[in-house]
Amino acid sequence: MSTPPAGYSIEITRPAARDLRRLDRPIRMRVLDALERLTAPRPAGDVRALTGHPGQYRLRVGDWRVRYKLNSDHQQLIVLRVLPRGRAYRDT
């Protein structure tokens, strides 16, 4: 399950919130719009499971990657990090 079913809420962790604050406003808005589309009734987005990180996924938004995991018990999409492509796959 890589895209969450409709109705999932989005929780942004402290490191991800810090990452978002550092982005230029247009890029930040693109990332937030992509997350909203991911939890819409008809999910859309370039999502892949991360190898070596069980239960984690990445959403591609241009040159930026959103690392997240799903908590199906609480119906949450938990955003872990928002990083440029080159840094997104390093252990954080």
OpenMM code with the backbone's topology and positions (N, CA, C; nanometers):
from openmm import Vec3, app, unit

residues = "MET SER THR PRO PRO ALA GLY TYR SER ILE GLU ILE THR ARG PRO ALA ALA ARG ASP LEU ARG ARG LEU ASP ARG PRO ILE ARG MET ARG VAL LEU ASP ALA LEU GLU ARG LEU THR ALA PRO ARG PRO ALA GLY ASP VAL ARG ALA LEU THR GLY HIS PRO GLY GLN TYR ARG LEU ARG VAL GLY ASP TRP ARG VAL ARG TYR LYS LEU ASN SER ASP HIS GLN GLN LEU ILE VAL LEU ARG VAL LEU PRO ARG GLY ARG ALA TYR ARG ASP THR".split()
positions = [
    Vec3(0.0851, -0.1172, 0.0000),
    Vec3(0.0000, 0.0000, 0.0000),
    Vec3(0.0893, 0.1230, 0.0000),
    Vec3(0.1001, 0.1912, -0.1102),
    Vec3(0.1887, 0.3061, -0.1169),
    Vec3(0.1136, 0.4380, -0.1067),
    Vec3(-0.0052, 0.4450, -0.1606),
    Vec3(-0.0834, 0.5668, -0.1452),
    Vec3(-0.1928, 0.5403, -0.0430),
    Vec3(-0.2154, 0.6351, 0.0463),
    Vec3(-0.3150, 0.6124, 0.1509),
    Vec3(-0.4559, 0.6189, 0.0954),
    Vec3(-0.5479, 0.5455, 0.1546),
    Vec3(-0.6881, 0.5601, 0.1143),
    Vec3(-0.7359, 0.7012, 0.1471),
    Vec3(-0.8425, 0.7419, 0.0825),
    Vec3(-0.8987, 0.8747, 0.1074),
    Vec3(-0.9365, 0.8885, 0.2545),
    Vec3(-0.9261, 1.0087, 0.3049),
    Vec3(-0.9644, 1.0346, 0.4422),
    Vec3(-0.8500, 1.0311, 0.5415),
    Vec3(-0.7301, 1.0018, 0.4971),
    Vec3(-0.6151, 1.0029, 0.5872),
    Vec3(-0.5797, 1.1478, 0.6202),
    Vec3(-0.5416, 1.1725, 0.7437),
    Vec3(-0.4945, 1.3052, 0.7818),
    Vec3(-0.3425, 1.3098, 0.7631),
    Vec3(-0.2903, 1.4302, 0.7533),
    Vec3(-0.1470, 1.4494, 0.7326),
    Vec3(-0.0862, 1.5016, 0.8619),
    Vec3(0.0149, 1.4323, 0.9114),
    Vec3(0.0892, 1.4773, 1.0289),
    Vec3(0.2315, 1.5065, 0.9828),
    Vec3(0.2812, 1.6233, 1.0179),
    Vec3(0.4154, 1.6638, 0.9775),
    Vec3(0.5053, 1.6629, 1.1006),
    Vec3(0.6122, 1.5835, 1.0964),
    Vec3(0.7052, 1.5750, 1.2092),
    Vec3(0.7868, 1.7040, 1.2189),
    Vec3(0.8525, 1.7232, 1.3318),
    Vec3(0.9353, 1.8438, 1.3502),
    Vec3(1.0431, 1.8577, 1.2438),
    Vec3(1.1187, 1.7501, 1.2145),
    Vec3(1.2206, 1.7659, 1.1085),
    Vec3(1.1594, 1.8035, 0.9734),
    Vec3(1.0432, 1.7478, 0.9411),
    Vec3(0.9781, 1.7800, 0.8141),
    Vec3(0.9276, 1.9242, 0.8146),
    Vec3(0.8748, 1.9703, 0.9279),
    Vec3(0.8285, 2.1091, 0.9383),
    Vec3(0.9460, 2.2051, 0.9194),
    Vec3(1.0600, 2.1705, 0.9776),
    Vec3(1.1806, 2.2520, 0.9608),
    Vec3(1.2225, 2.2536, 0.8136),
    Vec3(1.2181, 2.1360, 0.7489),
    Vec3(1.2518, 2.1282, 0.6063),
    Vec3(1.1592, 2.2172, 0.5246),
    Vec3(1.0295, 2.2142, 0.5543),
    Vec3(0.9328, 2.2943, 0.4798),
    Vec3(0.9558, 2.4439, 0.5002),
    Vec3(0.9869, 2.4850, 0.6216),
    Vec3(1.0120, 2.6276, 0.6494),
    Vec3(1.1314, 2.6800, 0.5697),
    Vec3(1.2261, 2.5941, 0.5411),
    Vec3(1.3467, 2.6355, 0.4686),
    Vec3(1.3253, 2.6469, 0.3180),
    Vec3(1.2148, 2.5951, 0.2682),
    Vec3(1.1876, 2.5994, 0.1246),
    Vec3(1.1340, 2.7359, 0.0834),
    Vec3(1.1599, 2.7729, -0.0411),
    Vec3(1.0962, 2.8930, -0.0967),
    Vec3(0.9450, 2.8699, -0.0991),
    Vec3(0.8703, 2.9772, -0.0857),
    Vec3(0.7249, 2.9656, -0.0784),
    Vec3(0.6634, 2.8884, -0.1954),
    Vec3(0.7015, 2.9151, -0.3214),
    Vec3(0.6399, 2.8395, -0.4319),
    Vec3(0.6659, 2.6884, -0.4228),
    Vec3(0.7861, 2.6511, -0.3828),
    Vec3(0.8187, 2.5087, -0.3709),
    Vec3(0.7416, 2.4479, -0.2549),
    Vec3(0.7355, 2.5202, -0.1426),
    Vec3(0.6609, 2.4726, -0.0265),
    Vec3(0.5147, 2.4478, -0.0637),
    Vec3(0.4559, 2.5384, -0.1405),
    Vec3(0.3155, 2.5230, -0.1806),
    Vec3(0.2982, 2.4017, -0.2726),
    Vec3(0.3941, 2.3781, -0.3620),
    Vec3(0.3875, 2.2603, -0.4490),
    Vec3(0.3916, 2.1318, -0.3682),
    Vec3(0.4790, 2.1276, -0.2670),
    Vec3(0.4914, 2.0082, -0.1826),
    Vec3(0.3619, 1.9860, -0.1053),
    Vec3(0.3082, 2.0907, -0.0444),
    Vec3(0.1843, 2.0769, 0.0329),
    Vec3(0.0660, 2.0382, -0.0559),
    Vec3(0.0600, 2.0949, -0.1773),
    Vec3(-0.0459, 2.0563, -0.2721),
    Vec3(-0.0343, 1.9094, -0.3100),
    Vec3(0.0888, 1.8615, -0.3312),
    Vec3(0.1103, 1.7208, -0.3672),
    Vec3(0.0662, 1.6290, -0.2536),
    Vec3(0.0915, 1.6689, -0.1291),
    Vec3(0.0467, 1.5889, -0.0144),
    Vec3(-0.1055, 1.5860, -0.0066),
    Vec3(-0.1686, 1.6984, -0.0320),
    Vec3(-0.3152, 1.7025, -0.0311),
    Vec3(-0.3724, 1.6120, -0.1404),
    Vec3(-0.3119, 1.6153, -0.2587),
    Vec3(-0.3589, 1.5283, -0.3683),
    Vec3(-0.3428, 1.3812, -0.3321),
    Vec3(-0.2408, 1.3508, -0.2531),
    Vec3(-0.2140, 1.2124, -0.2134),
    Vec3(-0.3238, 1.1586, -0.1218),
    Vec3(-0.3873, 1.2454, -0.0437),
    Vec3(-0.4927, 1.2018, 0.0487),
    Vec3(-0.6322, 1.2310, -0.0052),
    Vec3(-0.6423, 1.2748, -0.1297),
    Vec3(-0.7717, 1.3045, -0.1921),
    Vec3(-0.8444, 1.1737, -0.2257),
    Vec3(-0.9741, 1.1830, -0.2568),
    Vec3(-1.0498, 1.0613, -0.2917),
    Vec3(-0.9874, 0.9805, -0.4057),
    Vec3(-0.9247, 1.0467, -0.5010),
    Vec3(-0.8547, 0.9770, -0.6090),
    Vec3(-0.7069, 1.0154, -0.5991),
    Vec3(-0.6276, 0.9406, -0.5189),
    Vec3(-0.4884, 0.9775, -0.4948),
    Vec3(-0.4080, 0.9861, -0.6235),
    Vec3(-0.3223, 1.0863, -0.6289),
    Vec3(-0.2360, 1.1048, -0.7443),
    Vec3(-0.0983, 1.1463, -0.6957),
    Vec3(0.0035, 1.0918, -0.7576),
    Vec3(0.1401, 1.1303, -0.7230),
    Vec3(0.2374, 1.0211, -0.7605),
    Vec3(0.3629, 1.0601, -0.7736),
    Vec3(0.4702, 0.9669, -0.8068),
    Vec3(0.5244, 0.9109, -0.6755),
    Vec3(0.4738, 0.7945, -0.6356),
    Vec3(0.5065, 0.7348, -0.5062),
    Vec3(0.5784, 0.6027, -0.5280),
    Vec3(0.6806, 0.5788, -0.4485),
    Vec3(0.7531, 0.4514, -0.4506),
    Vec3(0.7849, 0.4098, -0.3081),
    Vec3(0.7895, 0.2796, -0.2850),
    Vec3(0.8348, 0.2281, -0.1556),
    Vec3(0.9863, 0.2426, -0.1496),
    Vec3(1.0385, 0.2754, -0.0321),
    Vec3(1.1831, 0.2912, -0.0159),
    Vec3(1.2465, 0.1575, 0.0188),
    Vec3(1.3440, 0.1180, -0.0590),
    Vec3(1.4181, -0.0039, -0.0330),
    Vec3(1.5080, 0.0181, 0.0880),
    Vec3(1.5099, -0.0775, 0.1785),
    Vec3(1.5940, -0.0653, 0.2965),
    Vec3(1.5297, 0.0114, 0.4104),
    Vec3(1.4110, 0.0643, 0.3877),
    Vec3(1.3364, 0.1374, 0.4902),
    Vec3(1.1936, 0.0831, 0.4908),
    Vec3(1.1711, -0.0317, 0.5543),
    Vec3(1.0384, -0.0926, 0.5507),
    Vec3(0.9302, 0.0015, 0.6027),
    Vec3(0.8222, 0.0080, 0.5293),
    Vec3(0.7085, 0.0901, 0.5694),
    Vec3(0.7209, 0.2369, 0.5339),
    Vec3(0.8311, 0.2760, 0.4673),
    Vec3(0.8475, 0.4153, 0.4273),
    Vec3(0.8332, 0.4275, 0.2766),
    Vec3(0.7829, 0.5439, 0.2357),
    Vec3(0.7597, 0.5727, 0.0952),
    Vec3(0.8163, 0.7095, 0.0632),
    Vec3(0.8293, 0.7361, -0.0670),
    Vec3(0.8709, 0.8688, -0.1086),
    Vec3(0.7729, 0.9190, -0.2135),
    Vec3(0.7476, 1.0480, -0.2047),
    Vec3(0.6651, 1.1185, -0.3026),
    Vec3(0.7572, 1.2155, -0.3741),
    Vec3(0.7612, 1.2062, -0.5064),
    Vec3(0.8476, 1.2956, -0.5849),
    Vec3(0.7686, 1.4203, -0.6212),
    Vec3(0.8276, 1.5359, -0.5914),
    Vec3(0.7700, 1.6652, -0.6280),
    Vec3(0.8822, 1.7451, -0.6928),
    Vec3(0.8953, 1.7323, -0.8247),
    Vec3(1.0062, 1.7973, -0.8945),
    Vec3(1.1381, 1.7403, -0.8467),
    Vec3(1.2289, 1.8279, -0.8021),
    Vec3(1.3595, 1.7845, -0.7515),
    Vec3(1.3554, 1.7531, -0.6030),
    Vec3(1.2386, 1.7593, -0.5416),
    Vec3(1.2239, 1.7376, -0.3982),
    Vec3(1.1581, 1.6041, -0.3715),
    Vec3(1.1936, 1.5433, -0.2581),
    Vec3(1.1373, 1.4146, -0.2189),
    Vec3(1.0763, 1.4275, -0.0807),
    Vec3(0.9559, 1.3759, -0.0663),
    Vec3(0.8868, 1.3738, 0.0620),
    Vec3(0.8905, 1.2300, 0.1110),
    Vec3(0.9599, 1.2072, 0.2227),
    Vec3(0.9627, 1.0732, 0.2833),
    Vec3(0.8492, 1.0668, 0.3836),
    Vec3(0.7713, 0.9576, 0.3763),
    Vec3(0.6597, 0.9442, 0.4691),
    Vec3(0.6333, 0.7994, 0.5010),
    Vec3(0.5525, 0.7794, 0.6039),
    Vec3(0.5045, 0.6464, 0.6378),
    Vec3(0.3565, 0.6588, 0.6687),
    Vec3(0.2882, 0.5450, 0.6651),
    Vec3(0.1442, 0.5421, 0.6904),
    Vec3(0.1167, 0.4758, 0.8239),
    Vec3(0.0258, 0.5334, 0.8991),
    Vec3(-0.0218, 0.4744, 1.0233),
    Vec3(-0.1689, 0.4421, 1.0007),
    Vec3(-0.1964, 0.3187, 0.9613),
    Vec3(-0.3337, 0.2818, 0.9271),
    Vec3(-0.4230, 0.2717, 1.0500),
    Vec3(-0.3643, 0.2495, 1.1686),
    Vec3(-0.4450, 0.2437, 1.2904),
    Vec3(-0.5130, 0.3776, 1.3182),
    Vec3(-0.4418, 0.4874, 1.2936),
    Vec3(-0.4957, 0.6213, 1.3193),
    Vec3(-0.5296, 0.6953, 1.1909),
    Vec3(-0.5206, 0.6282, 1.0778),
    Vec3(-0.5465, 0.6870, 0.9463),
    Vec3(-0.4674, 0.8161, 0.9268),
    Vec3(-0.3354, 0.8032, 0.9411),
    Vec3(-0.2460, 0.9179, 0.9268),
    Vec3(-0.1375, 0.8904, 0.8241),
    Vec3(-0.1060, 0.9932, 0.7491),
    Vec3(0.0124, 0.9952, 0.6652),
    Vec3(0.1120, 1.0816, 0.7421),
    Vec3(0.2234, 1.0236, 0.7837),
    Vec3(0.3208, 1.0930, 0.8669),
    Vec3(0.4397, 1.1337, 0.7802),
    Vec3(0.4557, 1.2639, 0.7604),
    Vec3(0.5652, 1.3169, 0.6792),
    Vec3(0.6906, 1.3192, 0.7654),
    Vec3(0.7934, 1.2469, 0.7204),
    Vec3(0.9180, 1.2363, 0.7959),
    Vec3(1.0188, 1.3440, 0.7584),
    Vec3(1.0384, 1.3657, 0.6292),
    Vec3(1.1356, 1.4642, 0.5809),
    Vec3(1.0917, 1.5153, 0.4450),
    Vec3(1.1384, 1.6359, 0.4104),
    Vec3(1.1223, 1.6943, 0.2771),
    Vec3(1.2609, 1.7418, 0.2382),
    Vec3(1.3229, 1.6703, 0.1437),
    Vec3(1.4641, 1.6945, 0.1121),
    Vec3(1.4863, 1.6966, -0.0381),
    Vec3(1.5976, 1.7589, -0.0822),
    Vec3(1.6322, 1.7506, -0.2236),
    Vec3(1.6687, 1.6064, -0.2591),
    Vec3(1.6559, 1.5726, -0.3837),
    Vec3(1.6769, 1.4353, -0.4291),
    Vec3(1.8079, 1.3755, -0.3801),
    Vec3(1.9146, 1.4494, -0.3837),
    Vec3(2.0467, 1.3969, -0.3477),
    Vec3(2.0595, 1.3570, -0.2012),
    Vec3(1.9819, 1.4194, -0.1137),
    Vec3(1.9931, 1.3920, 0.0296),
    Vec3(1.8777, 1.3072, 0.0819),
    Vec3(1.7761, 1.2882, 0.0037),
    Vec3(1.6521, 1.2266, 0.0535),
    Vec3(1.6681, 1.0805, 0.0938),
    Vec3(1.7617, 1.0111, 0.0366),
    Vec3(1.7688, 0.8671, 0.0596),
    Vec3(1.8774, 0.8275, 0.1600),
    Vec3(1.9470, 0.9238, 0.2132),
    Vec3(2.0443, 0.8941, 0.3187),
    Vec3(1.9680, 0.8673, 0.4467),
    Vec3(2.0250, 0.7892, 0.5349),
    Vec3(1.9597, 0.7632, 0.6635),
    Vec3(1.9481, 0.8928, 0.7413),
    Vec3(1.8261, 0.9170, 0.7898),
    Vec3(1.8025, 1.0388, 0.8686),
    Vec3(1.7402, 1.0049, 1.0000),
] * unit.nanometer
topology = app.Topology()
chain = topology.addChain("A")
for resn in residues:
    res = topology.addResidue(resn, chain)
    for name in ("N", "CA", "C"):
        topology.addAtom(name, app.Element.getBySymbol(name[0]), res)
